Protein backbone atom coordinates (compact mmCIF):
# COMPACT_ATOMS: atom_id res chain seq x y z
CA UNK A 1 0.00 0.00 0.00
CA UNK A 2 1.36 3.40 -0.88
CA UNK A 3 1.85 6.21 1.55
CA UNK A 4 -1.30 8.06 0.49
CA UNK A 5 -3.38 4.91 0.96
CA UNK A 6 -2.02 4.49 4.48
CA UNK A 7 -2.85 8.11 5.33
CA UNK A 8 -6.38 7.70 3.99
CA UNK A 9 -6.91 4.46 5.91
CA UNK A 10 -5.61 6.10 9.08
CA UNK A 11 -7.91 9.10 8.61
CA UNK A 12 -10.92 6.84 8.02
CA UNK A 13 -10.07 4.81 11.13
CA UNK A 14 -9.88 8.03 13.13
CA UNK A 15 -13.24 9.26 11.81
CA UNK A 16 -14.93 5.94 12.66
CA UNK A 17 -13.32 5.86 16.11
CA UNK A 18 -14.44 9.42 16.95
CA UNK A 19 -18.00 8.50 16.00
CA UNK A 20 -17.83 5.28 18.05
CA UNK A 21 -16.59 7.11 21.13
CA UNK A 22 -19.22 9.83 20.84
CA UNK A 23 -21.97 7.25 20.37
CA UNK A 24 -20.73 5.24 23.35
CA UNK A 25 -20.67 8.40 25.48
CA UNK A 26 -24.28 9.03 24.41
CA UNK A 27 -25.32 6.05 26.58
CA UNK A 28 -24.59 8.10 29.71
CA UNK A 29 -27.98 9.18 31.08
CA UNK A 30 -26.58 12.44 32.49
CA UNK A 31 -25.68 14.03 29.14
CA UNK A 32 -27.33 17.38 28.48
CA UNK A 33 -29.45 17.75 25.35
CA UNK A 34 -26.66 19.85 23.81
CA UNK A 35 -24.41 16.78 23.70
CA UNK A 36 -26.86 14.99 21.41
CA UNK A 37 -27.02 18.04 19.16
CA UNK A 38 -23.20 18.06 19.00
CA UNK A 39 -23.22 14.32 18.30
CA UNK A 40 -25.47 14.89 15.28
CA UNK A 41 -23.28 17.76 13.97
CA UNK A 42 -20.16 15.59 14.25
CA UNK A 43 -21.44 12.16 13.26
CA UNK A 44 -23.68 13.04 10.31
CA UNK A 45 -20.91 14.64 8.20
CA UNK A 46 -18.54 11.85 9.25
CA UNK A 47 -21.02 9.24 8.03
CA UNK A 48 -21.53 11.16 4.78
CA UNK A 49 -17.74 11.24 4.31
CA UNK A 50 -17.48 7.49 5.02
CA UNK A 51 -20.29 6.81 2.52
CA UNK A 52 -18.37 8.85 -0.07
CA UNK A 53 -15.15 6.92 0.64
CA UNK A 54 -17.07 3.64 0.44
CA UNK A 55 -18.47 4.73 -2.93
CA UNK A 56 -14.95 5.41 -4.16
CA UNK A 57 -13.89 1.94 -3.01
CA UNK A 58 -16.91 0.23 -4.56
CA UNK A 59 -18.18 -1.01 -1.17
CA UNK A 60 -21.90 -0.91 -1.91
CA UNK A 61 -23.19 -2.26 1.45
CA UNK A 62 -21.13 0.33 3.34
CA UNK A 63 -22.43 3.10 1.09
CA UNK A 64 -25.95 2.23 2.21
CA UNK A 65 -24.97 1.78 5.86
CA UNK A 66 -23.12 5.08 6.13
CA UNK A 67 -25.55 6.96 3.91
CA UNK A 68 -28.49 5.82 6.03
CA UNK A 69 -26.55 6.71 9.19
CA UNK A 70 -25.87 10.20 7.81
CA UNK A 71 -29.61 10.68 7.28
CA UNK A 72 -30.61 9.28 10.68
CA UNK A 73 -28.10 11.43 12.57
CA UNK A 74 -28.51 14.58 10.45
CA UNK A 75 -28.84 17.78 12.51
CA UNK A 76 -30.83 19.81 9.99
CA UNK A 77 -33.92 17.57 9.88
CA UNK A 78 -33.54 15.55 13.08
CA UNK A 79 -35.15 12.16 13.46
CA UNK A 80 -37.02 12.13 16.77
CA UNK A 81 -37.07 8.74 18.47
CA UNK A 82 -37.64 7.55 22.02
CA UNK A 83 -34.51 7.18 24.17
CA UNK A 84 -34.91 3.39 24.16
CA UNK A 85 -34.93 3.34 20.35
CA UNK A 86 -31.88 5.61 20.19
CA UNK A 87 -30.03 3.18 22.47
CA UNK A 88 -30.65 0.41 19.94
CA UNK A 89 -29.77 2.62 16.95
CA UNK A 90 -26.58 3.84 18.62
CA UNK A 91 -25.62 0.28 19.61
CA UNK A 92 -26.06 -1.04 16.08
CA UNK A 93 -24.13 1.92 14.67
CA UNK A 94 -21.22 1.36 17.09
CA UNK A 95 -21.13 -2.36 16.22
CA UNK A 96 -21.03 -1.59 12.49
CA UNK A 97 -18.28 1.01 12.91
CA UNK A 98 -16.26 -1.40 15.05
CA UNK A 99 -16.79 -4.22 12.53
CA UNK A 100 -15.49 -2.09 9.68
CA UNK A 101 -12.45 -1.01 11.73
CA UNK A 102 -11.64 -4.66 12.49
CA UNK A 103 -12.24 -5.76 8.89
CA UNK A 104 -10.03 -3.04 7.44
CA UNK A 105 -7.33 -3.65 10.06
CA UNK A 106 -7.24 -7.35 9.13
CA UNK A 107 -7.13 -6.50 5.43
CA UNK A 108 -4.27 -4.05 6.01
CA UNK A 109 -2.38 -6.56 8.18
CA UNK A 110 -2.73 -9.26 5.53
CA UNK A 111 -1.54 -6.86 2.82
CA UNK A 112 1.69 -6.10 4.71
N, C-alpha and C positions, 0 to 999 in steps of 0.2 A: 504494500500500500504506500502510495506516495505521501509526501509531507502534508499536502493540502487535504488529502483524504483523512489523515489522522487528526488534523485540526478540526475538520468538519464533524467527525465522529465524536471527538471530545466535546465540542460545543453542543451537539445534540444530546449527549449524555448529561451534560450540565443542565440543559433546559428541562429534560425529563426529570432529573433529580430535584430541581427547584420546585417543579409542580408537585412531585410526590411529597416532598417535605411540607409544602403549604397545605396540601390536601390532608395529610396526616395530622397537622396541627389543627385543622378545622374540626377534628373530632372532640377537641377540648370544649366542654360545655360553657366555659367562662369567657369565650371570645366575644368581643363586642361586635355589633352588626357591621361596623366599619371594616373589620377583618375580612368578612365574607365579600364585601364590595372590592377590597383590594385583591382578594383571591381571584375574583372574576377578571379584574383588569390585568392581572399577571398571567393567569392560566389560559384565558381565551386566545390572546395573540400567540402564546407559546404553542398551543394546540394547532392553530392555523399554520404557524411556521412548520411544525412537525408534519402536518398534512402535505404542505408544499414540498418538503424534503422527501416524503414518502412517494409523492407523485413523480418527482425527479428520479427516484430509484426504482420506479415501477412496482411498488409494494401496495397493490390495490386494497387489500384488507385494512392496512394501516391508514390509507387515505380516508377510508370511511370511518374508521375508529376515531382518528384525530379530528377529522372534519365535523363529525357529530359532536365530539367533545367541545370543539370551539363554539358550536351553536348552543349547546346546553349551558356552558359557562359564560356566554357572552354578557358583557355588562350593559350594553345599549338596550337590549330587549330581554331583560332577565326572565328566566324560567322560574316560576314560583312553585316550590314543592314543599311538602311537610318535612320537618327535620329528620324524621325516620327514613323518608325516601332519599333525602340528600346523603344520609349515612351510607345507604346502599350504593348510590351513584358514585360517591367519593371512593368507597371501598373498591368497586369494580374498576374505576379509573386508575387508582393506585396499583392494583394488581396488573392491569394492562401495561402501565408505564414500566413497572418493575420487570415484567416478562420481556418487554422489548429491550430493556437494558441488559438483561441476562443473555438473551438471544444474540444481540449484537456483540456483546463481550466474548461469547463463545466463538462466534464467527471470526472476530478479530484475532483471538488467540489461535485458532486453527489456521489462519492465514499467515501467521508469523512463523 
